[in-house]
Amino acid sequence: MNARDQAYRKAYRDFIGRLVQARRDARLTQVEVAKKLGRAHSFISKCELGERRVDFVELQQLAHLYGKDLAFFTIRTK
């Protein structure tokens, strides 16, 4: 496995952490988010577990629902 793959996986894990934090900051459960988006609970669960990739349109919807700017979800540099 090359370093680029490891860097990608780490960046995606960090993104997932921010996704979960945004939901918690909004004081919403996965079930509540799923209902508001008209999706199954498993959709949110799988996104937060990294089992399903979040596409850009879905991220925009989640950011709006959570009251977060898209920049909140971007890669942080040191």
Backbone as JSON Lines, residues from 0, in Angstrom:
{"i":0,"aa":"M","n":[0.84,-1.17,0.0],"ca":[0.0,0.0,0.0],"c":[0.89,1.24,0.0]}
{"i":1,"aa":"N","n":[0.57,2.22,-0.83],"ca":[1.41,3.4,-0.88],"c":[0.92,4.49,0.07]}
{"i":2,"aa":"A","n":[1.76,5.45,0.32],"ca":[1.45,6.52,1.28],"c":[0.24,7.33,0.86]}
{"i":3,"aa":"R","n":[0.06,7.5,-0.42],"ca":[-1.07,8.28,-0.91],"c":[-2.39,7.62,-0.49]}
{"i":4,"aa":"D","n":[-2.47,6.3,-0.58],"ca":[-3.68,5.58,-0.15],"c":[-3.9,5.76,1.35]}
{"i":5,"aa":"Q","n":[-2.85,5.69,2.12],"ca":[-2.97,5.88,3.57],"c":[-3.43,7.3,3.89]}
{"i":6,"aa":"A","n":[-2.88,8.27,3.18],"ca":[-3.26,9.66,3.41],"c":[-4.74,9.87,3.07]}
{"i":7,"aa":"Y","n":[-5.2,9.24,2.0],"ca":[-6.6,9.35,1.61],"c":[-7.5,8.75,2.68]}
{"i":8,"aa":"R","n":[-7.15,7.57,3.14],"ca":[-7.97,6.92,4.17],"c":[-8.01,7.74,5.45]}
{"i":9,"aa":"K","n":[-6.89,8.31,5.84],"ca":[-6.87,9.14,7.05],"c":[-7.74,10.38,6.85]}
{"i":10,"aa":"A","n":[-7.62,11.01,5.69],"ca":[-8.42,12.21,5.41],"c":[-9.91,11.87,5.43]}
{"i":11,"aa":"Y","n":[-10.29,10.7,4.9],"ca":[-11.7,10.32,4.89],"c":[-12.18,10.01,6.3]}
{"i":12,"aa":"R","n":[-11.34,9.36,7.1],"ca":[-11.71,9.11,8.51],"c":[-11.91,10.43,9.25]}
{"i":13,"aa":"D","n":[-11.05,11.4,8.99],"ca":[-11.21,12.72,9.61],"c":[-12.51,13.38,9.17]}
{"i":14,"aa":"F","n":[-12.83,13.25,7.88],"ca":[-14.09,13.78,7.36],"c":[-15.28,13.14,8.06]}
{"i":15,"aa":"I","n":[-15.24,11.82,8.23],"ca":[-16.32,11.11,8.91],"c":[-16.46,11.63,10.34]}
{"i":16,"aa":"G","n":[-15.35,11.88,11.01],"ca":[-15.41,12.44,12.36],"c":[-16.1,13.78,12.39]}
{"i":17,"aa":"R","n":[-15.81,14.62,11.39],"ca":[-16.46,15.94,11.34],"c":[-17.94,15.8,10.99]}
{"i":18,"aa":"L","n":[-18.27,14.8,10.17],"ca":[-19.67,14.56,9.82],"c":[-20.47,14.18,11.06]}
{"i":19,"aa":"V","n":[-19.93,13.29,11.87],"ca":[-20.59,12.88,13.11],"c":[-20.67,14.06,14.08]}
{"i":20,"aa":"Q","n":[-19.58,14.81,14.2],"ca":[-19.57,15.95,15.11],"c":[-20.61,17.0,14.71]}
{"i":21,"aa":"A","n":[-20.76,17.22,13.42],"ca":[-21.75,18.19,12.94],"c":[-23.16,17.76,13.33]}
{"i":22,"aa":"R","n":[-23.44,16.46,13.18],"ca":[-24.77,15.97,13.58],"c":[-24.98,16.15,15.07]}
{"i":23,"aa":"R","n":[-23.98,15.81,15.85],"ca":[-24.1,15.96,17.31],"c":[-24.23,17.42,17.71]}
{"i":24,"aa":"D","n":[-23.47,18.3,17.05],"ca":[-23.58,19.74,17.33],"c":[-24.99,20.24,17.06]}
{"i":25,"aa":"A","n":[-25.64,19.65,16.04],"ca":[-27.01,20.02,15.69],"c":[-28.03,19.35,16.62]}
{"i":26,"aa":"R","n":[-27.53,18.52,17.52],"ca":[-28.37,17.8,18.48],"c":[-29.45,16.96,17.79]}
{"i":27,"aa":"L","n":[-28.99,16.24,16.76],"ca":[-29.88,15.36,16.01],"c":[-29.39,13.92,16.11]}
{"i":28,"aa":"T","n":[-30.32,13.0,16.14],"ca":[-29.97,11.58,16.09],"c":[-29.89,11.16,14.62]}
{"i":29,"aa":"Q","n":[-29.3,10.0,14.39],"ca":[-29.27,9.48,13.03],"c":[-30.69,9.27,12.5]}
{"i":30,"aa":"V","n":[-31.58,8.8,13.34],"ca":[-32.97,8.56,12.93],"c":[-33.64,9.87,12.53]}
{"i":31,"aa":"E","n":[-33.41,10.93,13.3],"ca":[-34.01,12.24,12.97],"c":[-33.48,12.77,11.64]}
{"i":32,"aa":"V","n":[-32.19,12.62,11.42],"ca":[-31.59,13.08,10.16],"c":[-32.18,12.3,9.0]}
{"i":33,"aa":"A","n":[-32.26,11.0,9.15],"ca":[-32.81,10.15,8.09],"c":[-34.24,10.57,7.74]}
{"i":34,"aa":"K","n":[-35.04,10.83,8.75],"ca":[-36.43,11.24,8.51],"c":[-36.48,12.57,7.78]}
{"i":35,"aa":"K","n":[-35.66,13.53,8.21],"ca":[-35.65,14.85,7.58],"c":[-35.21,14.79,6.12]}
{"i":36,"aa":"L","n":[-34.34,13.83,5.79],"ca":[-33.86,13.69,4.41],"c":[-34.7,12.71,3.6]}
{"i":37,"aa":"G","n":[-35.64,12.04,4.26],"ca":[-36.45,11.05,3.56],"c":[-35.65,9.82,3.16]}
{"i":38,"aa":"R","n":[-34.69,9.47,4.0],"ca":[-33.81,8.32,3.75],"c":[-33.98,7.31,4.87]}
{"i":39,"aa":"A","n":[-33.47,6.11,4.63],"ca":[-33.48,5.08,5.66],"c":[-32.42,5.41,6.71]}
{"i":40,"aa":"H","n":[-32.67,4.97,7.94],"ca":[-31.68,5.17,9.01],"c":[-30.35,4.56,8.62]}
{"i":41,"aa":"S","n":[-30.38,3.44,7.94],"ca":[-29.14,2.76,7.56],"c":[-28.28,3.62,6.64]}
{"i":42,"aa":"F","n":[-28.89,4.52,5.87],"ca":[-28.13,5.42,5.0],"c":[-27.19,6.29,5.84]}
{"i":43,"aa":"I","n":[-27.71,6.91,6.89],"ca":[-26.91,7.78,7.75],"c":[-25.88,6.95,8.51]}
{"i":44,"aa":"S","n":[-26.29,5.83,9.03],"ca":[-25.39,4.96,9.77],"c":[-24.2,4.53,8.91]}
{"i":45,"aa":"K","n":[-24.48,4.09,7.69],"ca":[-23.41,3.63,6.81],"c":[-22.48,4.77,6.41]}
{"i":46,"aa":"C","n":[-23.03,5.96,6.21],"ca":[-22.18,7.12,5.9],"c":[-21.25,7.41,7.07]}
{"i":47,"aa":"E","n":[-21.78,7.38,8.27],"ca":[-20.98,7.71,9.45],"c":[-19.98,6.61,9.81]}
{"i":48,"aa":"L","n":[-20.23,5.41,9.36],"ca":[-19.29,4.3,9.59],"c":[-18.25,4.19,8.47]}
{"i":49,"aa":"G","n":[-18.43,4.97,7.42],"ca":[-17.51,4.91,6.29],"c":[-17.8,3.75,5.36]}
{"i":50,"aa":"E","n":[-18.94,3.11,5.53],"ca":[-19.31,1.98,4.68],"c":[-19.92,2.46,3.36]}
{"i":51,"aa":"R","n":[-20.35,3.72,3.35],"ca":[-20.93,4.32,2.16],"c":[-20.32,5.7,2.0]}
{"i":52,"aa":"R","n":[-19.89,6.02,0.8],"ca":[-19.29,7.32,0.53],"c":[-20.38,8.39,0.44]}
{"i":53,"aa":"V","n":[-20.06,9.57,0.91],"ca":[-20.97,10.71,0.85],"c":[-20.61,11.51,-0.4]}
{"i":54,"aa":"D","n":[-21.57,11.71,-1.29],"ca":[-21.26,12.51,-2.48],"c":[-21.51,13.99,-2.19]}
{"i":55,"aa":"F","n":[-21.12,14.82,-3.12],"ca":[-21.15,16.27,-2.9],"c":[-22.56,16.8,-2.63]}
{"i":56,"aa":"V","n":[-23.53,16.33,-3.39],"ca":[-24.91,16.8,-3.2],"c":[-25.41,16.39,-1.82]}
{"i":57,"aa":"E","n":[-25.11,15.16,-1.42],"ca":[-25.52,14.7,-0.09],"c":[-24.84,15.53,1.0]}
{"i":58,"aa":"L","n":[-23.56,15.85,0.79],"ca":[-22.85,16.67,1.77],"c":[-23.48,18.05,1.88]}
{"i":59,"aa":"Q","n":[-23.87,18.62,0.78],"ca":[-24.55,19.92,0.82],"c":[-25.84,19.84,1.64]}
{"i":60,"aa":"Q","n":[-26.61,18.78,1.43],"ca":[-27.86,18.6,2.18],"c":[-27.58,18.45,3.67]}
{"i":61,"aa":"L","n":[-26.58,17.64,4.01],"ca":[-26.25,17.43,5.41],"c":[-25.72,18.71,6.05]}
{"i":62,"aa":"A","n":[-24.87,19.43,5.35],"ca":[-24.33,20.68,5.88],"c":[-25.46,21.67,6.16]}
{"i":63,"aa":"H","n":[-26.4,21.77,5.24],"ca":[-27.54,22.67,5.44],"c":[-28.36,22.24,6.66]}
{"i":64,"aa":"L","n":[-28.65,20.97,6.74],"ca":[-29.42,20.44,7.86],"c":[-28.72,20.67,9.2]}
{"i":65,"aa":"Y","n":[-27.39,20.53,9.21],"ca":[-26.62,20.68,10.43],"c":[-26.25,22.13,10.73]}
{"i":66,"aa":"G","n":[-26.56,23.04,9.82],"ca":[-26.22,24.44,10.02],"c":[-24.72,24.7,9.94]}
{"i":67,"aa":"K","n":[-24.03,23.94,9.11],"ca":[-22.58,24.07,8.96],"c":[-22.24,24.52,7.55]}
{"i":68,"aa":"D","n":[-21.17,25.31,7.43],"ca":[-20.63,25.68,6.14],"c":[-19.87,24.48,5.59]}
{"i":69,"aa":"L","n":[-19.8,24.35,4.28],"ca":[-19.06,23.23,3.7],"c":[-17.6,23.2,4.15]}
{"i":70,"aa":"A","n":[-17.05,24.35,4.44],"ca":[-15.64,24.41,4.89],"c":[-15.42,23.62,6.17]}
{"i":71,"aa":"F","n":[-16.46,23.46,6.98],"ca":[-16.35,22.69,8.22],"c":[-15.89,21.26,7.94]}
{"i":72,"aa":"F","n":[-16.24,20.73,6.79],"ca":[-15.99,19.33,6.47],"c":[-14.68,19.12,5.7]}
{"i":73,"aa":"T","n":[-13.98,20.18,5.36],"ca":[-12.79,20.06,4.51],"c":[-11.57,19.64,5.32]}
{"i":74,"aa":"I","n":[-10.55,19.24,4.59],"ca":[-9.29,18.78,5.19],"c":[-8.64,19.93,5.94]}
{"i":75,"aa":"R","n":[-8.2,19.63,7.14],"ca":[-7.51,20.62,7.96],"c":[-6.02,20.45,7.74]}
{"i":76,"aa":"T","n":[-5.31,21.56,7.55],"ca":[-3.86,21.5,7.42],"c":[-3.24,22.09,8.67]}
{"i":77,"aa":"K","n":[-2.04,21.62,8.96],"ca":[-1.36,22.09,10.17],"c":[-0.56,23.32,9.89]}
